[in-house]
Amino acid sequence: MGKTPQFKRIFLIVMDSVGIGEAPDAEKFGDKGADTFGHIAEAMNGLNMPNMEKLGLSNIREIKGIEKQQQPLAYFTKMQEASNGKDTMTGHWEIMGLNIQTPFRVFPEGFPDELLSDLEAKTGRKIIGNKPASGTAILDELGKEHMETGALIVYTSADSVLQIAAHEEIVSLDELYNICEIARELTLDEKYMVGRIIARPFIGEPGNFKRTANRHDYALKPFGRTVMNELKDSGFDVLAIGKISDIYDGEGVTKSLRTVSNMDGMDKLADTLGMDFTGLSFLNLVDFDALYGHRRDPEGYGKALEEYDARLPEVFEKLNDDDLLIITADHGNDPVHPGTDHTREYVPLLVYSKRMDGGNELAVRKTFADIGATVAENFGVKMPEHGESFLGDLK
């Protein structure tokens, strides 16, 4: 470690998919009119988020139910994505300093026959499914056939994922994990560009299947060194909460804390607030995206936002004077927009520390990588190729 950091600990919260209005290039992605935060607030007839309100959420742009603050507590702005994509991995990788111009592929019509034939040949098991589906609905539909035949259930989602479900009593975990490693090797080819292979083991009987906690993700490694790599190699701590470790395939992570829900994520964040470390605590709250955005449930999404907001006082209380809190998102997923896919949107940026005299407006950021650049400058590690630090703007 070199110089003494301006902030000893940085806590970064990514509200997965909580966009704040269409990006300038939204039309190119089929997302004209997308507005995750705005449309949820309208569906709820106003959001009740007093803590995000105090930070200055409606100072970024006014949101129904959330009052604009004369003196917000946080520095505030919005960020535009520079990478060519709107998926979880692209957004997160950009936050940590990368710029991804070859987008990950999604498979709304299922995976190519050639890929599945190769997978069947190398695993010795037939494949059923091969379509976008809810992870629970596909088990109701095909779980019985899988148990009778031993065929693998392969499905995808609006993300760049190939998911393989198998009953733990039909296909052992070791075999399922090996199958996923084979699938990972097959999909490294540029013509596939699949972001993650996910093992989805389950148990139970037809009509009563339950996914187990033995899920395992096989992600691509980031296409370059991230700020997390620089932090770890310089002796700083990088605590990855939720699916952060999976998103970066463990790169630059010193400790990984798994979560099962948004509230569990906030519990784990509280745990890291109680730890003595120097570096980054990085949390992803996935329920917003997985349970509500993709399922086009604006009311459920709104309630989840309010539940998250209600946990923030605990965070504020546990922050030390030399801590920095950064709250943002990785893309949009407007639950009233057509389809079930992510939406190309600006994301909010709120930056708070107890030592600040109060908040102020930051310039609109041209890339999510400005967060990575700020983290890098704070800890005196090598700056990423992309992004401009706003550390000097925090008074």
Disulfide bonds with the S-S distance in Angstrom:
none
